Amino acid sequence: MIDQTVQLMFQTMLRTPEACAHIIGSSAIHNLIGDVYVYPFLEGSLVVADVEGIPFSGFYGFHIHQRGPCIRGEGYTGFYDVGGHFASVADQPHPFHSGDLPVLMAYYGHAFMIVYTDRFKPEEILGRAIIIHELPDDYKTQPAGNSGNHIGCGDFYPCCEQNWTQQR
């Protein structure tokens, strides 16, 4: 079964993703950059994240927030007006929001993650923001997992074949 899943993932990632985000760091962590690609996969989405310039090795909260754009604040104050975690169902508690993702694990400033979620499809996150938080999500504290300030942010936009081909 794992062979079939890996093959399906590989075939999926050869296509153009439907949602893309370029992550920038907060004004205190200006060298944090990365990309997130979201592909339609099975009944949901395959999320691929590649980020560098993360301050320390460890775990970081990683969530899709209600809206973009990513506008830098001062220092560790993060990004203004991205709202709470994206939730397709009103009054749903954390960690059951549509935008709640597993923690991002960084090692010597670099993080790479591929995760499948059935909580959203790529078209549902266009115009929303992906946020990297300074602390790991505890998956219980309301409303956002006690994951601290925003240290990275990216706006989801539609990927197009021409831009995707040029990036590769």
Sequence and secondary structure as in RCSB ss.txt:
>XXXX:A:sequence
MIDQTVQLMFQTMLRTPEACAHIIGSSAIHNLIGDVYVYPFLEGSLVVADVEGIPFSGFYGFHIHQRGPCIRGEG
YTGFYDVGGHFASVADQPHPFHSGDLPVLMAYYGHAFMIVYTDRFKPEEILGRAIIIHELPDDYKTQPAGNSGNH
IGCGDFYPCCEQNWTQQR
>XXXX:A:secstr
 HHHHHHHHHHHHTS  SEEEEEEE TT TT EEEEEEEEETTEEEEEEEEE  SSSEEE EEEES    EE SG
GG EET  SB  SSTT  TT STTB   EEEBTTEEEEEEEESS  GGGSTT EEEEESS   SSSTTTTT  SE
EEEEEEEE  HHHHHHH 
